[in-house]
Amino acid sequence: MQVELPKWMYGEGSGFANQLEAEQEENSFAEERPPLKGESIRVPQGLYDLSWCEMKDAYGEATLTPYYIEALGSNNEGDRQFGIYGLYSATTHQGSIYEASQKAIPFLVDMLEAERMDPTIIASHFLARIAVGENHFIHSPRDVELAKGYYEDVRAYQQQLLSVYQETRCEEIQRLLSFFPGALPDYLDLTIKAAQGDSLTIDEWTYLRQASSLIAQGFIIAERSYQGEGFPEFAKMMQTDRRFTEHEQTVRELLNESPSLLVRGAAAICLSYSGLADDEVIQLLEQLVNVELTGAIWAWDFDFGEMICAAWLFAVDVDTLLENESVSPQNRLTEAALRLFTLDNTHDYVVESKDHFSFCEEVKVEQRPLLLHQLTNEQHRVAEKILEQAPDILGSYPIGEVNLPDSAIGLSRLLGYSDEILCSLVKEEPLWFILETSILMNNQPEKAVMALEAVDIWTVMKEVFVPFRKGDVSERCTLNLHCSYGDPIKEFKLSKLMSVFADALANDQMKCKELLEEWFNQTMDFEGYDWSFRTPALSIGTALLSLGRKGNLSEKYFRMVRPYHKYPQHSAIPLPILNEILSYTSDSHQKKISNEFPELAELIKNSPDLKT
């Protein structure tokens, strides 16, 4: 049977988001619903019994979630598209999931059962998104462990999923089951006959199904092979297993003989994740990295090239990562950083944990700043390459947890390429290292204040708080906070840092007043979303705090004490600092701020306390 995929599931060069907008403009399903206009093949029992209004989705109250689910089975195309777009944008929004997403799982499984005769089985797509995120989150077996979602909640319905898969051979369900340990057999039927099914002809959809099975097979072998420390005994056993030998032979034949480039690429991916990548496999992966097969394997990724690239990165050694130019330096050096700068120093590009697929509770390891003499030769090479070719990856989401500085400025300091005062030695340690360890790690502010007293504090503060971009004045911290943007831990560390600078400036109050006078007039206008981006708010906040602690914050400057953003949760002055500065102002000013920002008190209540 030929499957006609919904337009929203694949791209045609215009970009997925743009296509969604275009579809909404063209079709009637953009009009207000519910009530639904058609009849559903099934309304899951209890669907409307839950208090959806008490749950949240991407846009607030999740009152429409049950209608989205019912609409999947409607005989009205407008209803179906309403359900699809609702589940896509509200229930699984850009990889984010909510309480409503979790509560939707059993009802989506129910719709999955009802959709057995529908070759697209739409409910399976959203179960996968709820379990492990959007398709492009999962490129290699390692990504499964890192994926965010209600994995275990969906896995609880593994048997129902398997039953539907055995009857329908739906690629989306196959993909999801390949992430669950032991759900699928060790070896799938990868022959063209199996992909052909009941069809009398071999067409592009036959090759699509075969390619999907090959990738699923690679994930299955990875899950079976790479459990345990180092290269495990089970993997060695597989090398002598007749079935494994037959598996390798089948995949290599497809790699060399399939008329479909898609299948050949998928075979290379499979061999890479099976631990069987040789020069032939790596060479083919390199050739296909920049070949556009967008939308070819919709169950796996909208961009097949991304999967090819991930398989190549999985297979090659560090020297290849540093020198090969067939793959972008961002991808190559991100992979190199992950291998050589993970916190526990046990990272291997094949083995990341005892179980790739374990989804065990994440264990945080404290990131301790490195010094130049602590770097191995290989780490030094990688660090230099990153600084030279891909500084933007520093502090980015993919390597946010590795033990590297958060910025190019920080990496330059580590490698000894900076002449800042922060790089000067204080008792045989660089000043930046003292600040990062004493303030951001060990909570020893006194040590940091003593170190700052040996230098020009104001100049150092300008090296720590610098503009985001040339020509701007809004600031970022160049010391390594090692936390995601908006993370409360980062806010706490930044507050500690500002607190230390405020104490260090206790004997230089004139500098604080000079800064406030410079920016006094600009703080007259607090209207507009972008106000916070036009002030050096971190420096201003530090100056206000220093004056307040010394009892020198005059009433003239009270108006500068407020959230530096229209929405106080995004205030450029961290809330713990803002809370303390407010305590140095008059009752009337505090009441004014409270009236202007009614949510501020609750936000401050939930923010970290500097005193603890």
Buried (B, 14 or more C-beta within 10 A) or exposed (E): EEBEBBBBBBBEEEEBEEBBEEBBEEBEBBEEBBEBBBEBBBBBEEBEEBEBEEBBBBEEEBBBBBBBBBBBBBEBEBBBBBBBBBBBBBBBBEBBBBBBBBBBBBBBBBBBEBBEEBBBBBBBBBBBBBBBBBBBBBBBBBBBBBBEBBBEBBBEBBEBBBBBBEEBBBBBBBBBBBBBBEBBEBBBEBEBEBBBEEEEEBEEBBBBBBBBBBBBBBBBBBBBBBBBEEBBEEBEEBEEBEEBEEBBEBBBEBBEEBEBBBBBBBBBBBBBBBBBBEEEBBEBBBBBBEEEBBBBBBBBBBBBBBBBBBBBBBBBEBEBBBEBEBBBBBBBBBBBBBBBBBBEEEBEBBBBBEBBBEBEEEEEEEBBBBEEEEBEEBBBBBBBBBBEBBBEBBBEEBBBBBBBBBBBBBBBBBBEEBEBBBBBEBEEEBBBBBBBBBBBBEEBBEBBBBBBEEBEBBEBBBBBBBEEEEEEBBBBBBBBBBBEEEEBBBBBBBBBBBBBBBBBBBEBBEBBBEBBEEBBEBBEEBEEEEBBBBBBBBBBBBBBBBBBBBEBBEEEBBBBBBBBBBEBBEBBBBBBBBBBBBEBBEEEBBEBBEEEBEEBEEBBEEBBEBEE
